[in-house]
Amino acid sequence: MNWYLTEKRALPWRSEPTPYRIWISEVMLQQTQAATVSPYYVRFLGRFPNLETLAKASEQEVLALWSGLGYYSRARNLHKAAREILGSNGGVFPSDFETIIALPGIGRYTAGAICSLAFNQPQPIVDGNIRRVITRFNGITIHIPESYFWKQMQAWIPEGKASVFNQAMMELGALVCLPLQPHCMECPIRNNCRAFKMNLQNRLPRPRSRGPTRNLEMVVLVLHKKNKLLLVNKLPDFIPGRWGFPSQVIPSRSSAEENACGLSRKICCGLVPLSKCAKLSHAIGNRRIVAHVFAGEASGQIRPAMEELCWIQRSRTGEMLTSSLFLKALSKTEC
């Protein structure tokens, strides 16, 4: 804890650790590094400085400010939880663990982080950094149940100092006890670290097998008419936001050109001459996407079944499009 108080990074959410600010930061930090989160956090808090402003915003606006962070269900759950707190608790963030963990998108780690960092309650937290510190410090050479780490953190929390201790453990893993080539000589607890004593710090934790990467291809249509662009709100389920360009996943053993023409026929009554503008690489979560971008002028009528669509000026795309994939696709067209 003494090491943390002198060596900690100046992160924006640490300057005013209110429950709301801790909540936003911890959700953003899920599966995302602090250096990446910081500018998003500052922009997000600039627009939504408190729970009430977040709750009263539209989902589209929340997702737009989240764009680029990925895992967009996190933003949707933030919005849902803010509205729930505003409606049921008058906008006052709850302080008890059970109420917090019952909110949308909040699990054991985030609830423990809010309780300990904002309210200094003796709730343990376990993330990848903490898990690595415990594994090395205790010299664990086998895969053990997740419950072990939670019990160890609970046992270690000093009375009345949960906030500082939990942050110190996370910071130690982030700055010193690195996954590769840890800075052991800078570590304040190395003299009691079993991995360091046994010279196993570069071999622990033992690697676990990762889930498979999903590779897919899709088509994106940028259709224009009289200087306006067509947006629809029926999108592939992994694409964030309410509005986007007509798009679909390409089935195996099928060509991008065939799918683009087929999709345009579903939308437009007349033939839409399409030109291929780009082939983009994009990642959303564990999906690795190759997107084939086609552009064309929708000179005919839109089919009556296509009710959930809108035509917008190109200048409004930043307001309406949440997915960075669609913004990249638009940048490759001249319409």
Buried (B, 14 or more C-beta within 10 A) or exposed (E): EEBBEEBBEEBBBBEEBBBBBBBBBBBBBBEBEBEBBBEBBEEBBEEBEBBBEBBEBEBBBBBBBBBEBBBBEBBBBBBBBBBBBBEEEEBEBBEEBEBBBEBBBBEBBBBBBBBBBBBBBBBBBBBEBBBBBBBBBBBBBEEEEEEBBBEBBEEEBEEEBBBBBBBBBBBBBBBBBBEEEBEBEEBBBBEEBBBBEEEBBEEBBEEEEEEEEEEBBBBBBBBBBEEBBBBBEEBBEBBBBBBBBBBBBBEEEEEBEEBBBEBBEEBBEEEBEBEBBBEBEBEBEEBBBBBBBBBBBBEEEBEEEBEEBEBBEEEEBEEBBBBBBBBBBBEBBEB
